[in-house]
């Protein structure tokens, strides 16, 4: 009889974290495991079609597995570590890919605090990077099994198809990441490249992007499937990746395999394979001047660029592939122990309490908005007297209202495309259809509450004639 794994995965869109999980799950299937992806929103293989393994798994919601029993249940992020109590299994594993309490911009974030408590759940722990292994041991006395991420050495190679040939008369820089995720710091990466005099900058992002003019880059790629990434890497010389929080820092390693080098901050995870001045430039987090200096140096010194590239390629050759990584992951799961009755009861109690807590916090307070955009809005409001409207009445709206209230920034109302299926008010603020304020477009400023759909909404509002949009 086939063994069964339930993997709790709440986001099936393009991301490095989801790719890692799919790689390990694909290997498990090859070993005869029946893998079920459990989501909150009923997502299916269609939502994960960017990955070659998407069709290898079954997809279910929690209500679909009430009567099912699994050999292994695997949590893959902090919310799922609480929700795992809903899964009946012999073994409970927490695969920690980052310390997600760091994802919240405010140190006093309630959701950040709840996320941090997930690391005290009585499960077996697996992680992908040394710094997380040390963190879990130091603060929670959890001995996590370390399984470094692999890389697909069949596609991430120096040789192969390119979007364009690497230029011989200048240096081409690549920036990768979501424009709306503050952790990725993409707008800052574009800004420092411009300040350094880089005139050929490419952007690849999981966001929906329609207008290159919005970002000031030479070329952009939106929602690129994983198989196309090597073609982009091979076309560029240097990856500029200024993330402020990471787990296992994957993109620079991919760039190394494709013959390039990287400029990054000394973000956690970089120490696994990046050596400053040897195969890349690894600079103090937040040191913009150092990044500008590094970009200028590589623009001006082709010999230095080539030296870093050569050493980066040597690093890449010594790195493990996915088969080796997933074999180690599979062995870690296989040798893990079955849950005992006492720990099972704790998972049931702590899990339900944590699950209820984060859902109540999200319902009452909403999700945290992008604080970089909040700061830009504050600067605008100091200069201008235009009336402020928020766009979007979902969970992000509540979090935005609470944040703006701390700065005494008044909100005129909330805009939506259609009043159907939207509330009449959110936290006392009236909801209007966007068409109702078309005649006021020159006298209002709009803050888009959504991060995920920011680019798409921004473009829509600009097309309607709203110029002051954050």
NORDA-V678020 format. One record per backbone hydrogen bond with DSSP energy under -0.5 kcal/mol. NH is the residue of the N-H (numbers start at 0). CO is the residue of the C=O. Records with the same first field share a line. If there is no record, write none. Layout:
# NORDA-V678020
NH->CO  CO
This chain:
# NORDA-V678020
4->33
5->71
6->4  35
7->5  73
8->6  37
18->14
19->15
20->16
21->17
22->18
23->19
24->20
25->21
26->22
27->23
28->24
29->25
30->26  27
31->28
32->27
33->2
34->32
35->4
36->57
37->6  35
38->36  59
46->43
47->43
48->45
50->47
53->50
55->52
56->53
57->34
59->36
61->38
63->60
64->60  61
67->64
69->87
70->3
71->3
72->90
73->5
74->72  92
75->7
80->76
81->77  78
82->78
83->79
84->81
85->82
86->83
88->86
89->69
90->70
92->72
93->123
94->74  92
95->93  125
96->94
99->97
101->98
102->99
103->100
108->105
112->108
113->109
114->110
115->111
116->112
117->113  114
118->115
119->116
120->117
122->120
123->91
125->93
126->144
127->95
131->128
132->128
133->129
134->130
135->131
136->132
137->133
138->134
139->135
140->136
141->135
142->140
143->141
144->124
146->126  144
148->127
150->319
152->150
154->151
155->151
156->154
162->230
172->170  199
173->237
174->201
176->203
181->179
183->180
184->180
185->177
188->184
189->185
190->186
191->187
192->188
193->189
194->190
195->191
196->193
197->192
201->172
202->218
203->174
204->220
208->206
211->209
213->210
214->211
215->211
216->211
217->200
218->200
220->202
222->204
225->49
227->224
228->224  225
229->225
230->227
231->227  228
232->228
233->229
234->231
235->231  232
236->171
237->171
238->260
239->173  237
240->238  262
241->239
243->182
244->182
248->246
249->247
252->248  249
253->249
254->250
255->251
256->252
257->253
258->255
259->254
260->236
262->238
263->280
264->240
265->282
266->264
269->266
271->268
272->269
273->269
276->279
277->274
278->274
279->274
280->261
281->279
282->263  280
286->283
287->285
290->286
291->287
292->288
293->289
294->290
295->291
296->292
297->293
298->294
299->295
300->296
301->299
304->300
305->301
306->302
307->303
308->304
309->305
310->306
311->307
312->308
313->309
314->310
315->311
316->312
317->313  314
318->315
321->150
324->320
325->321
326->322
327->323
328->324
329->325
330->326
331->327
332->328
333->329
334->330
335->331  332
338->89
343->339
344->340
345->341
346->342
347->343
348->344
349->345
350->345  346
351->347
352->348
353->349
354->350
355->351
356->352
357->353
358->354
359->355
360->356
361->357
362->358
363->359
364->360
365->360  361
366->394
370->368
373->369
374->370
375->371
376->372
377->373
378->374
379->375
380->376
381->377
382->378  379
383->379
386->442
388->444
389->412
390->446
391->389  414
396->393
397->393
398->394
399->395
400->396
401->397
402->398
403->399
404->400
405->401
406->402  403
407->404
408->403
409->407
411->387
412->387
413->429
414->389
415->431
421->418
425->428
428->425
430->423
431->413
433->415
435->432
436->433
437->434
439->436
440->437
442->439
443->439
444->386
445->467
446->388
447->445
448->390  446
449->390
453->450
456->452
457->453
458->454
459->455
460->456
461->457
462->458
463->459
464->461
465->460
466->464
468->466
469->445
